[in-house]
Amino acid sequence: MTAPRRIGLLTGGGDCPGLNAVIRAVARTARGRHGVPVVGIEDGFEGLYEGRMRELDYNETATLIGEGGTMLGTTNKGDPWHYPLPGENGEVRIADVSDRVLERIREAGLDTLVVVGGDGSMHIAARLAGRGVRVVGVPKTIDNDLAATDVTFGFDTAVSIVSEAIDRLTTTASSHHRVMVIEVMGRYAGWIALAGGVAGGADTILIPEIPFRWASVFRHVRERARRGRRYSIVCVAEGAKLPDGGEVVKATDERRTDARQLGGIGEVVATRIAQGTDLETRVTVLGHLQRGGTPTAHDRILATRFGVAAAEAACRGDSGVMVALRGTGIVPVPLQEAIASLRTVPPAHPLVQAARAVGVRFGDEMPPATDGGASR
Ligand code: F6P
């Protein structure tokens, strides 16, 4: 493959600490080392469809390493195969605008597209590659749920924020003898709740991968109170399944690549604990605090390594690949492999086992109910 004359770069999906460090690394490596200009595309695939893009100046990337967010902007909408257009009567019409997007790429002279995004963006990247576009992916998500890479950037920052929030909640929980429920992000995977909960010393962690029972959660909270610890910290992932199997969905929006907006399980869990134990409960939804602000040093380094590797791959003429961390090295993996499955928490994962060893409960500790489900 020949080297590209121009590289297009976009960030897609939810933002994430470290995106700017990737932008900086791609722009500097491509321009500085290979003399290939990088065109920044605004607001992800939406900006690509609308043709909103401009060449990045080497100097404007100077202070990006520690900045949160993305200087290019991003959106959860704009999938070229599921694109929200205004309908005739003001309603939204979902359309396939992929042909127009391909035209835009040609018109702008973008020989390679570097897509920085999560699962949804990698699916779009793979479809574009299937239509002949040279694409290099960079894995991003605080949820850490991309299977092909050991870890994504943004995750470490989110875990640090959760851990600090639990530290703060613990002192007020213990002063007031309350059960504090903290709801954290994690749509399909409980990595943030697991790692953040362990780091913060949560007593109970509820994640999508380990079905929980109310009776088990109540029992642990009551046992702690009986042993003199009249407070508990319950860390719940937004995507954890209720005992009846349901998720708590806050809203749906068909314009989004993934229509469902999760949120609200913390309130459900807190209410049920208050009813089931008579202990005072409060709920904190950490929400977008987990995505905003400055990345940790770990995420800055990982994002930089990913950005350098993506620029190198693009300048080599690679296509249809995503850069991934495997062990200590960054390697290109086929996009098809990257989108084949999500990386969820194996219920017997060493961190789950370590958590159990230090007394963390996952709400699955009781034997199955023999009372027709009354204790659920
Ligand atoms: O995928 C990352 C993520 O932070 C999820 O954990 C969360 O469900 C989602 O994004 C929230 O998206 P939005 O900012 O669009 O509400």
Residues whose N, C-alpha, C, O or C-beta is under 5 A from the ligand:
A	BS01	F6P	G14 N76 D143 M185 G186 R187 L262
